[in-house]
Amino acid sequence: MAVDLDGDGRLDLVVGNAGTNDVTVLHGSAGGSFGASSFAVGGPTGWVCVADFDHDGHLDIAAATGSSIATLLYSGR
């Protein structure tokens, strides 16, 4: 999923990784490259969803795994 998570005007990529039980955020940079951050979710990632779940004006990431309905991974900038 491609979204601007940090509000810098560049797209970031959000990827669920079933094999490593995490979600990776690839932060877009000015030069066209990406810096990665990973968040453990405790099980194979079935899907990821990005929205402002807590209504604070910043996008959040939620992921579903085989063991839980959703895990909040990222909140704010």
PDB file of N, CA, C and O in Angstrom:
ATOM      1  N   MET A   1       0.849  -1.155   0.000  1.00  0.00           N
ATOM      2  CA  MET A   1       0.000   0.000   0.000  1.00  0.00           C
ATOM      3  C   MET A   1       0.903   1.230   0.000  1.00  0.00           C
ATOM      4  O   MET A   1       1.865   1.288   0.767  1.00  0.00           O
ATOM      5  N   ALA A   2       0.610   2.200  -0.840  1.00  0.00           N
ATOM      6  CA  ALA A   2       1.402   3.429  -0.930  1.00  0.00           C
ATOM      7  C   ALA A   2       0.604   4.594  -0.357  1.00  0.00           C
ATOM      8  O   ALA A   2      -0.472   4.919  -0.860  1.00  0.00           O
ATOM      9  N   VAL A   3       1.126   5.224   0.692  1.00  0.00           N
ATOM     10  CA  VAL A   3       0.489   6.374   1.350  1.00  0.00           C
ATOM     11  C   VAL A   3       1.579   7.297   1.878  1.00  0.00           C
ATOM     12  O   VAL A   3       2.725   6.875   2.033  1.00  0.00           O
ATOM     13  N   ASP A   4       1.240   8.534   2.154  1.00  0.00           N
ATOM     14  CA  ASP A   4       2.179   9.474   2.774  1.00  0.00           C
ATOM     15  C   ASP A   4       1.947   9.439   4.278  1.00  0.00           C
ATOM     16  O   ASP A   4       1.154  10.221   4.802  1.00  0.00           O
ATOM     17  N   LEU A   5       2.629   8.541   4.972  1.00  0.00           N
ATOM     18  CA  LEU A   5       2.427   8.357   6.414  1.00  0.00           C
ATOM     19  C   LEU A   5       2.918   9.523   7.247  1.00  0.00           C
ATOM     20  O   LEU A   5       2.292   9.882   8.244  1.00  0.00           O
ATOM     21  N   ASP A   6       4.027  10.115   6.853  1.00  0.00           N
ATOM     22  CA  ASP A   6       4.653  11.130   7.696  1.00  0.00           C
ATOM     23  C   ASP A   6       4.403  12.564   7.235  1.00  0.00           C
ATOM     24  O   ASP A   6       4.974  13.498   7.799  1.00  0.00           O
ATOM     25  N   GLY A   7       3.566  12.754   6.227  1.00  0.00           N
ATOM     26  CA  GLY A   7       3.171  14.086   5.805  1.00  0.00           C
ATOM     27  C   GLY A   7       4.258  14.901   5.134  1.00  0.00           C
ATOM     28  O   GLY A   7       4.191  16.131   5.126  1.00  0.00           O
ATOM     29  N   ASP A   8       5.272  14.230   4.561  1.00  0.00           N
ATOM     30  CA  ASP A   8       6.372  14.962   3.925  1.00  0.00           C
ATOM     31  C   ASP A   8       6.170  15.142   2.423  1.00  0.00           C
ATOM     32  O   ASP A   8       7.052  15.663   1.740  1.00  0.00           O
ATOM     33  N   GLY A   9       5.016  14.717   1.901  1.00  0.00           N
ATOM     34  CA  GLY A   9       4.731  14.859   0.484  1.00  0.00           C
ATOM     35  C   GLY A   9       5.292  13.749  -0.384  1.00  0.00           C
ATOM     36  O   GLY A   9       5.139  13.785  -1.604  1.00  0.00           O
ATOM     37  N   ARG A  10       5.943  12.757   0.227  1.00  0.00           N
ATOM     38  CA  ARG A  10       6.496  11.622  -0.505  1.00  0.00           C
ATOM     39  C   ARG A  10       5.749  10.353  -0.088  1.00  0.00           C
ATOM     40  O   ARG A  10       5.416  10.164   1.082  1.00  0.00           O
ATOM     41  N   LEU A  11       5.497   9.493  -1.072  1.00  0.00           N
ATOM     42  CA  LEU A  11       4.811   8.246  -0.756  1.00  0.00           C
ATOM     43  C   LEU A  11       5.707   7.304   0.033  1.00  0.00           C
ATOM     44  O   LEU A  11       6.903   7.185  -0.236  1.00  0.00           O
ATOM     45  N   ASP A  12       5.114   6.645   1.000  1.00  0.00           N
ATOM     46  CA  ASP A  12       5.752   5.595   1.782  1.00  0.00           C
ATOM     47  C   ASP A  12       5.025   4.297   1.437  1.00  0.00           C
ATOM     48  O   ASP A  12       3.849   4.317   1.074  1.00  0.00           O
ATOM     49  N   LEU A  13       5.719   3.180   1.549  1.00  0.00           N
ATOM     50  CA  LEU A  13       5.123   1.884   1.255  1.00  0.00           C
ATOM     51  C   LEU A  13       4.910   1.109   2.549  1.00  0.00           C
ATOM     52  O   LEU A  13       5.791   1.072   3.408  1.00  0.00           O
ATOM     53  N   VAL A  14       3.745   0.494   2.686  1.00  0.00           N
ATOM     54  CA  VAL A  14       3.422  -0.332   3.850  1.00  0.00           C
ATOM     55  C   VAL A  14       3.212  -1.751   3.346  1.00  0.00           C
ATOM     56  O   VAL A  14       2.363  -1.990   2.487  1.00  0.00           O
ATOM     57  N   VAL A  15       3.988  -2.697   3.882  1.00  0.00           N
ATOM     58  CA  VAL A  15       3.980  -4.071   3.381  1.00  0.00           C
ATOM     59  C   VAL A  15       3.839  -5.043   4.545  1.00  0.00           C
ATOM     60  O   VAL A  15       4.618  -4.990   5.498  1.00  0.00           O
ATOM     61  N   GLY A  16       2.843  -5.937   4.472  1.00  0.00           N
ATOM     62  CA  GLY A  16       2.703  -7.002   5.457  1.00  0.00           C
ATOM     63  C   GLY A  16       3.561  -8.183   5.051  1.00  0.00           C
ATOM     64  O   GLY A  16       3.570  -8.578   3.885  1.00  0.00           O
ATOM     65  N   ASN A  17       4.285  -8.751   6.012  1.00  0.00           N
ATOM     66  CA  ASN A  17       5.206  -9.854   5.746  1.00  0.00           C
ATOM     67  C   ASN A  17       4.774 -11.092   6.529  1.00  0.00           C
ATOM     68  O   ASN A  17       5.059 -11.208   7.720  1.00  0.00           O
ATOM     69  N   ALA A  18       4.090 -12.010   5.861  1.00  0.00           N
ATOM     70  CA  ALA A  18       3.602 -13.214   6.537  1.00  0.00           C
ATOM     71  C   ALA A  18       4.741 -14.106   6.997  1.00  0.00           C
ATOM     72  O   ALA A  18       4.644 -14.720   8.060  1.00  0.00           O
ATOM     73  N   GLY A  19       5.813 -14.196   6.230  1.00  0.00           N
ATOM     74  CA  GLY A  19       6.921 -15.083   6.574  1.00  0.00           C
ATOM     75  C   GLY A  19       7.734 -14.632   7.776  1.00  0.00           C
ATOM     76  O   GLY A  19       8.306 -15.461   8.483  1.00  0.00           O
ATOM     77  N   THR A  20       7.792 -13.327   8.015  1.00  0.00           N
ATOM     78  CA  THR A  20       8.587 -12.806   9.131  1.00  0.00           C
ATOM     79  C   THR A  20       7.725 -12.220  10.240  1.00  0.00           C
ATOM     80  O   THR A  20       8.253 -11.668  11.205  1.00  0.00           O
ATOM     81  N   ASN A  21       6.408 -12.333  10.116  1.00  0.00           N
ATOM     82  CA  ASN A  21       5.472 -11.885  11.155  1.00  0.00           C
ATOM     83  C   ASN A  21       5.644 -10.421  11.524  1.00  0.00           C
ATOM     84  O   ASN A  21       5.619 -10.064  12.702  1.00  0.00           O
ATOM     85  N   ASP A  22       5.819  -9.574  10.514  1.00  0.00           N
ATOM     86  CA  ASP A  22       5.937  -8.151  10.783  1.00  0.00           C
ATOM     87  C   ASP A  22       5.351  -7.334   9.639  1.00  0.00           C
ATOM     88  O   ASP A  22       4.947  -7.873   8.609  1.00  0.00           O
ATOM     89  N   VAL A  23       5.317  -6.031   9.843  1.00  0.00           N
ATOM     90  CA  VAL A  23       4.915  -5.082   8.823  1.00  0.00           C
ATOM     91  C   VAL A  23       6.087  -4.145   8.617  1.00  0.00           C
ATOM     92  O   VAL A  23       6.653  -3.630   9.581  1.00  0.00           O
ATOM     93  N   THR A  24       6.452  -3.922   7.365  1.00  0.00           N
ATOM     94  CA  THR A  24       7.556  -3.033   7.040  1.00  0.00           C
ATOM     95  C   THR A  24       7.000  -1.746   6.450  1.00  0.00           C
ATOM     96  O   THR A  24       6.123  -1.767   5.586  1.00  0.00           O
ATOM     97  N   VAL A  25       7.530  -0.620   6.935  1.00  0.00           N
ATOM     98  CA  VAL A  25       7.221   0.687   6.359  1.00  0.00           C
ATOM     99  C   VAL A  25       8.483   1.160   5.656  1.00  0.00           C
ATOM    100  O   VAL A  25       9.536   1.303   6.278  1.00  0.00           O
ATOM    101  N   LEU A  26       8.368   1.401   4.363  1.00  0.00           N
ATOM    102  CA  LEU A  26       9.475   1.924   3.567  1.00  0.00           C
ATOM    103  C   LEU A  26       9.206   3.408   3.364  1.00  0.00           C
ATOM    104  O   LEU A  26       8.336   3.786   2.579  1.00  0.00           O
ATOM    105  N   HIS A  27       9.961   4.256   4.078  1.00  0.00           N
ATOM    106  CA  HIS A  27       9.766   5.702   4.045  1.00  0.00           C
ATOM    107  C   HIS A  27      10.432   6.282   2.805  1.00  0.00           C
ATOM    108  O   HIS A  27      11.639   6.133   2.615  1.00  0.00           O
ATOM    109  N   GLY A  28       9.640   6.946   1.957  1.00  0.00           N
ATOM    110  CA  GLY A  28      10.173   7.563   0.742  1.00  0.00           C
ATOM    111  C   GLY A  28      11.066   8.743   1.068  1.00  0.00           C
ATOM    112  O   GLY A  28      10.783   9.507   1.990  1.00  0.00           O
ATOM    113  N   SER A  29      12.155   8.894   0.306  1.00  0.00           N
ATOM    114  CA  SER A  29      13.067  10.015   0.503  1.00  0.00           C
ATOM    115  C   SER A  29      13.131  10.872  -0.756  1.00  0.00           C
ATOM    116  O   SER A  29      12.625  10.484  -1.809  1.00  0.00           O
ATOM    117  N   ALA A  30      13.752  12.029  -0.639  1.00  0.00           N
ATOM    118  CA  ALA A  30      13.832  12.975  -1.756  1.00  0.00           C
ATOM    119  C   ALA A  30      14.561  12.393  -2.956  1.00  0.00           C
ATOM    120  O   ALA A  30      14.230  12.737  -4.091  1.00  0.00           O
ATOM    121  N   GLY A  31      15.533  11.531  -2.747  1.00  0.00           N
ATOM    122  CA  GLY A  31      16.305  10.953  -3.831  1.00  0.00           C
ATOM    123  C   GLY A  31      15.646   9.767  -4.505  1.00  0.00           C
ATOM    124  O   GLY A  31      16.214   9.194  -5.436  1.00  0.00           O
ATOM    125  N   GLY A  32      14.451   9.384  -4.054  1.00  0.00           N
ATOM    126  CA  GLY A  32      13.752   8.256  -4.653  1.00  0.00           C
ATOM    127  C   GLY A  32      14.049   6.929  -3.985  1.00  0.00           C
ATOM    128  O   GLY A  32      13.525   5.900  -4.412  1.00  0.00           O
ATOM    129  N   SER A  33      14.872   6.923  -2.953  1.00  0.00           N
ATOM    130  CA  SER A  33      15.163   5.682  -2.235  1.00  0.00           C
ATOM    131  C   SER A  33      14.223   5.569  -1.027  1.00  0.00           C
ATOM    132  O   SER A  33      13.421   6.467  -0.769  1.00  0.00           O
ATOM    133  N   PHE A  34      14.330   4.464  -0.299  1.00  0.00           N
ATOM    134  CA  PHE A  34      13.463   4.210   0.842  1.00  0.00           C
ATOM    135  C   PHE A  34      14.298   3.805   2.046  1.00  0.00           C
ATOM    136  O   PHE A  34      15.289   3.090   1.901  1.00  0.00           O
ATOM    137  N   GLY A  35      13.906   4.256   3.234  1.00  0.00           N
ATOM    138  CA  GLY A  35      14.465   3.800   4.499  1.00  0.00           C
ATOM    139  C   GLY A  35      13.426   2.923   5.169  1.00  0.00           C
ATOM    140  O   GLY A  35      12.247   3.275   5.165  1.00  0.00           O
ATOM    141  N   ALA A  36      13.814   1.801   5.743  1.00  0.00           N
ATOM    142  CA  ALA A  36      12.851   0.826   6.254  1.00  0.00           C
ATOM    143  C   ALA A  36      12.739   0.844   7.773  1.00  0.00           C
ATOM    144  O   ALA A  36      13.722   1.043   8.486  1.00  0.00           O
ATOM    145  N   SER A  37      11.513   0.630   8.247  1.00  0.00           N
ATOM    146  CA  SER A  37      11.208   0.382   9.655  1.00  0.00           C
ATOM    147  C   SER A  37      10.293  -0.829   9.681  1.00  0.00           C
ATOM    148  O   SER A  37       9.400  -0.952   8.843  1.00  0.00           O
ATOM    149  N   SER A  38      10.509  -1.728  10.640  1.00  0.00           N
ATOM    150  CA  SER A  38       9.664  -2.912  10.754  1.00  0.00           C
ATOM    151  C   SER A  38       9.009  -2.954  12.123  1.00  0.00           C
ATOM    152  O   SER A  38       9.593  -2.533  13.121  1.00  0.00           O
ATOM    153  N   PHE A  39       7.779  -3.473  12.155  1.00  0.00           N
ATOM    154  CA  PHE A  39       7.013  -3.593  13.381  1.00  0.00           C
ATOM    155  C   PHE A  39       6.537  -5.027  13.511  1.00  0.00           C
ATOM    156  O   PHE A  39       5.848  -5.530  12.623  1.00  0.00           O
ATOM    157  N   ALA A  40       6.894  -5.703  14.614  1.00  0.00           N
ATOM    158  CA  ALA A  40       6.464  -7.080  14.845  1.00  0.00           C
ATOM    159  C   ALA A  40       4.965  -7.111  15.142  1.00  0.00           C
ATOM    160  O   ALA A  40       4.444  -6.234  15.831  1.00  0.00           O
ATOM    161  N   VAL A  41       4.277  -8.126  14.616  1.00  0.00           N
ATOM    162  CA  VAL A  41       2.841  -8.247  14.861  1.00  0.00           C
ATOM    163  C   VAL A  41       2.460  -9.567  15.531  1.00  0.00           C
ATOM    164  O   VAL A  41       1.284  -9.787  15.817  1.00  0.00           O
ATOM    165  N   GLY A  42       3.414 -10.435  15.783  1.00  0.00           N
ATOM    166  CA  GLY A  42       3.146 -11.644  16.537  1.00  0.00           C
ATOM    167  C   GLY A  42       2.514 -12.784  15.776  1.00  0.00           C
ATOM    168  O   GLY A  42       2.086 -13.762  16.388  1.00  0.00           O
ATOM    169  N   GLY A  43       2.442 -12.694  14.470  1.00  0.00           N
ATOM    170  CA  GLY A  43       1.887 -13.771  13.660  1.00  0.00           C
ATOM    171  C   GLY A  43       1.909 -13.375  12.202  1.00  0.00           C
ATOM    172  O   GLY A  43       2.216 -12.227  11.879  1.00  0.00           O
ATOM    173  N   PRO A  44       1.591 -14.302  11.311  1.00  0.00           N
ATOM    174  CA  PRO A  44       1.574 -13.989   9.883  1.00  0.00           C
ATOM    175  C   PRO A  44       0.573 -12.878   9.586  1.00  0.00           C
ATOM    176  O   PRO A  44      -0.571 -12.935  10.038  1.00  0.00           O
ATOM    177  N   THR A  45       0.991 -11.881   8.837  1.00  0.00           N
ATOM    178  CA  THR A  45       0.142 -10.733   8.533  1.00  0.00           C
ATOM    179  C   THR A  45      -0.808 -11.075   7.395  1.00  0.00           C
ATOM    180  O   THR A  45      -0.376 -11.367   6.279  1.00  0.00           O
ATOM    181  N   GLY A  46      -2.107 -11.035   7.684  1.00  0.00           N
ATOM    182  CA  GLY A  46      -3.112 -11.320   6.671  1.00  0.00           C
ATOM    183  C   GLY A  46      -3.434 -10.107   5.824  1.00  0.00           C
ATOM    184  O   GLY A  46      -3.646 -10.235   4.618  1.00  0.00           O
ATOM    185  N   TRP A  47      -3.477  -8.918   6.438  1.00  0.00           N
ATOM    186  CA  TRP A  47      -3.740  -7.689   5.703  1.00  0.00           C
ATOM    187  C   TRP A  47      -3.256  -6.503   6.517  1.00  0.00           C
ATOM    188  O   TRP A  47      -3.073  -6.607   7.730  1.00  0.00           O
ATOM    189  N   VAL A  48      -3.052  -5.394   5.861  1.00  0.00           N
ATOM    190  CA  VAL A  48      -2.753  -4.135   6.531  1.00  0.00           C
ATOM    191  C   VAL A  48      -3.754  -3.089   6.053  1.00  0.00           C
ATOM    192  O   VAL A  48      -4.229  -3.140   4.919  1.00  0.00           O
ATOM    193  N   CYS A  49      -4.063  -2.159   6.916  1.00  0.00           N
ATOM    194  CA  CYS A  49      -4.998  -1.089   6.610  1.00  0.00           C
ATOM    195  C   CYS A  49      -4.432   0.208   7.177  1.00  0.00           C
ATOM    196  O   CYS A  49      -3.901   0.225   8.288  1.00  0.00           O
ATOM    197  N   VAL A  50      -4.544   1.284   6.421  1.00  0.00           N
ATOM    198  CA  VAL A  50      -4.056   2.587   6.871  1.00  0.00           C
ATOM    199  C   VAL A  50      -5.228   3.554   6.930  1.00  0.00           C
ATOM    200  O   VAL A  50      -5.953   3.715   5.949  1.00  0.00           O
ATOM    201  N   ALA A  51      -5.416   4.197   8.076  1.00  0.00           N
ATOM    202  CA  ALA A  51      -6.482   5.179   8.281  1.00  0.00           C
ATOM    203  C   ALA A  51      -6.162   5.970   9.547  1.00  0.00           C
ATOM    204  O   ALA A  51      -5.245   5.612  10.287  1.00  0.00           O
ATOM    205  N   ASP A  52      -6.896   7.017   9.794  1.00  0.00           N
ATOM    206  CA  ASP A  52      -6.736   7.789  11.028  1.00  0.00           C
ATOM    207  C   ASP A  52      -7.689   7.213  12.072  1.00  0.00           C
ATOM    208  O   ASP A  52      -8.755   7.776  12.320  1.00  0.00           O
ATOM    209  N   PHE A  53      -7.306   6.091  12.683  1.00  0.00           N
ATOM    210  CA  PHE A  53      -8.177   5.369  13.600  1.00  0.00           C
ATOM    211  C   PHE A  53      -8.494   6.143  14.871  1.00  0.00           C
ATOM    212  O   PHE A  53      -9.604   6.044  15.395  1.00  0.00           O
ATOM    213  N   ASP A  54      -7.523   6.920  15.378  1.00  0.00           N
ATOM    214  CA  ASP A  54      -7.739   7.645  16.627  1.00  0.00           C
ATOM    215  C   ASP A  54      -8.133   9.109  16.418  1.00  0.00           C
ATOM    216  O   ASP A  54      -8.207   9.878  17.376  1.00  0.00           O
ATOM    217  N   HIS A  55      -8.384   9.489  15.171  1.00  0.00           N
ATOM    218  CA  HIS A  55      -8.883  10.824  14.818  1.00  0.00           C
ATOM    219  C   HIS A  55      -7.991  11.957  15.326  1.00  0.00           C
ATOM    220  O   HIS A  55      -8.481  12.993  15.775  1.00  0.00           O
ATOM    221  N   ASP A  56      -6.655  11.740  15.247  1.00  0.00           N
ATOM    222  CA  ASP A  56      -5.730  12.796  15.663  1.00  0.00           C
ATOM    223  C   ASP A  56      -5.132  13.558  14.479  1.00  0.00           C
ATOM    224  O   ASP A  56      -4.260  14.407  14.663  1.00  0.00           O
ATOM    225  N   GLY A  57      -5.596  13.258  13.270  1.00  0.00           N
ATOM    226  CA  GLY A  57      -5.093  13.933  12.075  1.00  0.00           C
ATOM    227  C   GLY A  57      -3.875  13.274  11.461  1.00  0.00           C
ATOM    228  O   GLY A  57      -3.340  13.778  10.474  1.00  0.00           O
ATOM    229  N   HIS A  58      -3.416  12.146  12.025  1.00  0.00           N
ATOM    230  CA  HIS A  58      -2.258  11.417  11.514  1.00  0.00           C
ATOM    231  C   HIS A  58      -2.673   9.997  11.165  1.00  0.00           C
ATOM    232  O   HIS A  58      -3.490   9.390  11.857  1.00  0.00           O
ATOM    233  N   LEU A  59      -2.103   9.471  10.082  1.00  0.00           N
ATOM    234  CA  LEU A  59      -2.432   8.108   9.670  1.00  0.00           C
ATOM    235  C   LEU A  59      -1.856   7.081  10.624  1.00  0.00           C
ATOM    236  O   LEU A  59      -0.774   7.272  11.180  1.00  0.00           O
ATOM    237  N   ASP A  60      -2.580   5.996  10.810  1.00  0.00           N
ATOM    238  CA  ASP A  60      -2.181   4.868  11.642  1.00  0.00           C
ATOM    239  C   ASP A  60      -2.203   3.615  10.780  1.00  0.00           C
ATOM    240  O   ASP A  60      -2.866   3.583   9.744  1.00  0.00           O
ATOM    241  N   ILE A  61      -1.477   2.578  11.208  1.00  0.00           N
ATOM    242  CA  ILE A  61      -1.465   1.301  10.504  1.00  0.00           C
ATOM    243  C   ILE A  61      -2.033   0.242  11.437  1.00  0.00           C
ATOM    244  O   ILE A  61      -1.650   0.162  12.604  1.00  0.00           O
ATOM    245  N   ALA A  62      -2.950  -0.572  10.916  1.00  0.00           N
ATOM    246  CA  ALA A  62      -3.451  -1.731  11.649  1.00  0.00           C
ATOM    247  C   ALA A  62      -3.189  -2.960  10.793  1.00  0.00           C
ATOM    248  O   ALA A  62      -3.226  -2.891   9.564  1.00  0.00           O
ATOM    249  N   ALA A  63      -2.926  -4.078  11.446  1.00  0.00           N
ATOM    250  CA  ALA A  63      -2.674  -5.326  10.726  1.00  0.00           C
ATOM    251  C   ALA A  63      -3.423  -6.459  11.403  1.00  0.00           C
ATOM    252  O   ALA A  63      -3.546  -6.496  12.628  1.00  0.00           O
ATOM    253  N   ALA A  64      -3.923  -7.382  10.593  1.00  0.00           N
ATOM    254  CA  ALA A  64      -4.578  -8.583  11.116  1.00  0.00           C
ATOM    255  C   ALA A  64      -3.604  -9.741  11.001  1.00  0.00           C
ATOM    256  O   ALA A  64      -2.886  -9.873  10.010  1.00  0.00           O
ATOM    257  N   THR A  65      -3.590 -10.573  12.023  1.00  0.00           N
ATOM    258  CA  THR A  65      -2.765 -11.777  12.016  1.00  0.00           C
ATOM    259  C   THR A  65      -3.664 -12.970  12.293  1.00  0.00           C
ATOM    260  O   THR A  65      -4.851 -12.815  12.579  1.00  0.00           O
ATOM    261  N   GLY A  66      -3.092 -14.145  12.208  1.00  0.00           N
ATOM    262  CA  GLY A  66      -3.864 -15.338  12.500  1.00  0.00           C
ATOM    263  C   GLY A  66      -4.294 -15.428  13.954  1.00  0.00           C
ATOM    264  O   GLY A  66      -5.265 -16.117  14.267  1.00  0.00           O
ATOM    265  N   SER A  67      -3.581 -14.738  14.855  1.00  0.00           N
ATOM    266  CA  SER A  67      -3.878 -14.846  16.278  1.00  0.00           C
ATOM    267  C   SER A  67      -4.645 -13.654  16.842  1.00  0.00           C
ATOM    268  O   SER A  67      -5.121 -13.714  17.976  1.00  0.00           O
ATOM    269  N   SER A  68      -4.772 -12.572  16.074  1.00  0.00           N
ATOM    270  CA  SER A  68      -5.507 -11.415  16.575  1.00  0.00           C
ATOM    271  C   SER A  68      -6.217 -10.709  15.429  1.00  0.00           C
ATOM    272  O   SER A  68      -5.823 -10.844  14.271  1.00  0.00           O
ATOM    273  N   ILE A  69      -7.246  -9.969  15.746  1.00  0.00           N
ATOM    274  CA  ILE A  69      -8.021  -9.282  14.727  1.00  0.00           C
ATOM    275  C   ILE A  69      -7.232  -8.103  14.157  1.00  0.00           C
ATOM    276  O   ILE A  69      -7.152  -7.949  12.939  1.00  0.00           O
ATOM    277  N   ALA A  70      -6.657  -7.281  15.012  1.00  0.00           N
ATOM    278  CA  ALA A  70      -5.885  -6.142  14.523  1.00  0.00           C
ATOM    279  C   ALA A  70      -4.888  -5.707  15.577  1.00  0.00           C
ATOM    280  O   ALA A  70      -5.147  -5.796  16.777  1.00  0.00           O
ATOM    281  N   THR A  71      -3.760  -5.242  15.114  1.00  0.00           N
ATOM    282  CA  THR A  71      -2.726  -4.706  15.975  1.00  0.00           C
ATOM    283  C   THR A  71      -2.367  -3.332  15.449  1.00  0.00           C
ATOM    284  O   THR A  71      -2.016  -3.198  14.277  1.00  0.00           O
ATOM    285  N   LEU A  72      -2.446  -2.295  16.293  1.00  0.00           N
ATOM    286  CA  LEU A  72      -2.051  -0.956  15.878  1.00  0.00           C
ATOM    287  C   LEU A  72      -0.536  -0.880  15.864  1.00  0.00           C
ATOM    288  O   LEU A  72       0.118  -1.174  16.865  1.00  0.00           O
ATOM    289  N   LEU A  73       0.029  -0.479  14.709  1.00  0.00           N
ATOM    290  CA  LEU A  73       1.468  -0.522  14.540  1.00  0.00           C
ATOM    291  C   LEU A  73       2.142   0.842  14.558  1.00  0.00           C
ATOM    292  O   LEU A  73       3.279   0.969  15.013  1.00  0.00           O
ATOM    293  N   TYR A  74       1.463   1.839  14.076  1.00  0.00           N
ATOM    294  CA  TYR A  74       2.118   3.111  13.830  1.00  0.00           C
ATOM    295  C   TYR A  74       1.089   4.190  14.069  1.00  0.00           C
ATOM    296  O   TYR A  74      -0.033   4.101  13.570  1.00  0.00           O
ATOM    297  N   SER A  75       1.446   5.187  14.811  1.00  0.00           N
ATOM    298  CA  SER A  75       0.519   6.272  15.056  1.00  0.00           C
ATOM    299  C   SER A  75       1.287   7.582  15.072  1.00  0.00           C
ATOM    300  O   SER A  75       2.240   7.735  15.835  1.00  0.00           O
ATOM    301  N   GLY A  76       0.891   8.499  14.260  1.00  0.00           N
ATOM    302  CA  GLY A  76       1.529   9.797  14.244  1.00  0.00           C
ATOM    303  C   GLY A  76       2.677   9.877  13.278  1.00  0.00           C
ATOM    304  O   GLY A  76       2.947   8.949  12.516  1.00  0.00           O
ATOM    305  N   ARG A  77       3.348  11.005  13.327  1.00  0.00           N
ATOM    306  CA  ARG A  77       4.445  11.273  12.398  1.00  0.00           C
ATOM    307  C   ARG A  77       5.777  10.997  13.015  1.00  0.00           C
ATOM    308  O   ARG A  77       6.807  11.171  12.365  1.00  0.00           O
TER     309      ARG A  77
END
